[in-house]
Each structure stands twice: as C-alpha cells, then as structure tokens.
Amino acid sequence: MDKTDEHLVAALRHDARASLSELAQRLGLSRTTVRSRIDRLKQRGDVLGFTVVLRDDTRADPVRGLMMIGIEGRGTERIVRQLQGLAEVRAIHSTNGRWDLIVELGTQTLEALDAVLVKIRRFEGVSTSETNLLLATRKAV
C-alpha cells in the first residue's frame, strides 16, 4: 500500500459513503483512479468491506478501563464467550506475556465498573486480574 492508498483508506474511514467524486476531489485524483484503487484494495484483501457506525457505537463512556485477566487451565474460550455477553465489554484482546486477555470496559459510573469487575472476577477459571482506568484518549481508531 503506497501513500495514496493510505490517504484513500483514511478518507474512507472518515466517510465510507463518500462518492467517488468527493474522494477524488479530496485526494486530488481522478474518479477513475479512485475507483481502480478501491477495487485493487478490495481485490488484494486490504479492504475487507464497509460498515455502518451507529450513534450508540460512538457514545463516550464516562468511565473506561482496561482489565487484564489471567486464566487458569483451558477456560479461555468459555470466558471469552461469557465476556461477549456483557454489555459493558467494548473489546476483548488475546495477548502474550503475563496476561491471557485484555478487556476494554465502558460504563456510566465507577459503581457500575466495580460491579462488572466483580462479576468477571467470579467467572470460573479467572485466576487473577488487574484493572487500570483510562483517563484520556490521545488517539482513537
């Protein structure tokens, strides 16, 4: 992917519904060039698809945290399924090193965050955890 492709992907991330004409004007390219680059990105598998972002998806959770979880035995998949069922879970990441999972959490209050932490710590197979509050986000995807 060259710089032009990177700029095109950035423009699509900003507004995936932008017309070819809008993208071409924004990037200083012809419509044909924009279309062929999008087609090539899709064909190579760099762009897998386009999506809709709902207003609720962008809501800012007043209280956000990262919970690192250590799991005993082979219960990771079961715990991931349980985490997926919690409304407060924003993302689940597998990782290497000390922790087995890193979970992004978002709630309206500290009390609600505490309640979900207690719930997760009670999952069978969760052996240890550590949670850090997110104070500010300097850059988000």
C-alpha positions as CSV (number, residue, x, y, z in Angstrom):
1,M,0.0,0.0,0.0
2,D,1.5,3.3,-1.0
3,K,0.9,6.8,0.4
4,T,-2.0,7.5,-1.9
5,D,-3.7,4.2,-0.8
6,E,-3.1,5.2,2.8
7,H,-4.8,8.6,2.2
8,L,-7.7,6.9,0.4
9,V,-8.2,4.5,3.3
10,A,-8.1,7.4,5.8
11,A,-10.7,9.2,3.7
12,L,-12.9,6.0,3.6
13,R,-12.5,5.6,7.3
14,H,-13.7,9.1,7.8
15,D,-16.7,8.6,5.5
16,A,-17.1,5.3,3.7
17,R,-20.2,6.6,1.9
18,A,-18.4,9.4,0.2
19,S,-18.9,9.4,-3.5
20,L,-16.0,8.7,-5.9
21,S,-16.2,12.3,-7.0
22,E,-15.9,13.5,-3.4
23,L,-13.0,11.2,-2.7
24,A,-11.3,12.2,-6.0
25,Q,-11.6,15.9,-5.2
26,R,-10.4,15.4,-1.6
27,L,-7.3,13.4,-2.7
28,G,-6.6,15.4,-5.9
29,L,-7.1,12.3,-8.1
30,S,-9.4,11.4,-10.9
31,R,-12.6,9.4,-10.3
32,T,-11.2,6.5,-12.4
33,T,-8.0,6.4,-10.3
34,V,-10.0,6.3,-7.0
35,R,-12.3,3.6,-8.3
36,S,-9.4,1.4,-9.6
37,R,-7.5,1.9,-6.3
38,I,-10.6,0.9,-4.2
39,D,-11.1,-2.1,-6.5
40,R,-7.4,-3.1,-6.1
41,L,-7.5,-2.7,-2.3
42,K,-10.6,-4.9,-2.2
43,Q,-9.2,-7.5,-4.6
44,R,-5.9,-7.8,-2.6
45,G,-7.9,-8.2,0.6
46,D,-6.5,-4.9,2.2
47,V,-10.1,-3.7,2.4
48,L,-12.5,-6.4,3.5
49,G,-15.7,-4.3,3.5
50,F,-17.5,-1.3,4.6
51,T,-19.6,-0.9,7.7
52,V,-22.2,1.3,9.4
53,V,-21.4,3.2,12.6
54,L,-24.4,3.8,14.8
55,R,-24.7,6.8,17.1
56,D,-24.6,4.4,20.1
57,D,-21.3,2.9,18.8
58,T,-19.6,6.3,19.2
59,R,-21.0,7.2,22.6
60,A,-18.3,8.1,25.1
61,D,-18.4,6.1,28.2
62,P,-17.7,8.4,31.1
63,V,-15.8,5.6,32.9
64,R,-13.5,3.4,30.9
65,G,-11.0,0.8,31.9
66,L,-8.7,-2.0,30.8
67,M,-8.9,-5.3,32.7
68,M,-6.0,-7.7,32.3
69,I,-7.1,-11.2,33.1
70,G,-5.1,-14.3,33.9
71,I,-6.9,-17.6,33.3
72,E,-6.1,-21.0,34.8
73,G,-6.4,-24.1,32.7
74,R,-8.1,-24.2,29.4
75,G,-11.1,-22.0,30.1
76,T,-10.2,-19.1,27.8
77,E,-12.8,-19.7,25.1
78,R,-15.6,-20.2,27.7
79,I,-14.5,-16.9,29.5
80,V,-14.4,-15.1,26.1
81,R,-18.0,-16.2,25.4
82,Q,-19.1,-15.0,28.9
83,L,-17.4,-11.7,28.3
84,Q,-19.1,-11.2,25.0
85,G,-22.4,-11.4,26.8
86,L,-21.6,-8.4,29.0
87,A,-22.9,-5.1,27.7
88,E,-20.1,-3.2,29.4
89,V,-17.4,-5.0,27.4
90,R,-16.2,-2.9,24.5
91,A,-13.4,-5.2,23.2
92,I,-11.6,-8.4,24.1
93,H,-8.0,-8.9,23.1
94,S,-5.9,-12.1,23.5
95,T,-2.3,-11.4,24.3
96,N,1.0,-12.9,25.2
97,G,3.0,-12.4,28.3
98,R,1.7,-12.2,31.8
99,W,-2.0,-11.8,30.9
100,D,-4.2,-14.1,28.8
101,L,-6.8,-11.5,27.9
102,I,-7.1,-7.7,28.0
103,V,-10.7,-6.5,28.1
104,E,-11.8,-2.9,27.4
105,L,-14.7,-1.9,29.6
106,G,-17.0,1.1,29.5
107,T,-19.7,2.2,32.0
108,Q,-21.6,5.2,33.1
109,T,-20.3,5.2,36.7
110,L,-17.5,3.9,38.8
111,E,-20.0,1.8,40.7
112,A,-21.1,0.2,37.5
113,L,-17.5,-0.5,36.6
114,D,-16.9,-2.0,40.0
115,A,-20.0,-4.3,39.6
116,V,-18.8,-5.6,36.3
117,L,-15.3,-6.2,37.6
118,V,-16.7,-8.2,40.5
119,K,-18.8,-10.2,38.0
120,I,-15.8,-11.0,35.8
121,R,-13.6,-12.0,38.7
122,R,-16.2,-14.5,39.7
123,F,-16.1,-16.3,36.3
124,E,-14.8,-19.9,36.8
125,G,-11.2,-20.0,35.6
126,V,-10.3,-16.4,36.2
127,S,-7.3,-16.7,38.5
128,T,-6.0,-13.1,38.6
129,S,-6.8,-9.7,37.2
130,E,-5.6,-6.1,37.2
131,T,-7.6,-3.1,36.1
132,N,-6.5,0.3,35.0
133,L,-8.8,3.3,34.5
134,L,-8.4,5.1,31.2
135,L,-8.1,8.8,32.0
136,A,-7.7,10.3,28.5
137,T,-7.5,9.1,24.9
138,R,-4.9,10.8,22.8
139,K,-5.7,8.9,19.6
140,A,-8.5,6.5,18.8
141,V,-9.1,4.4,15.7
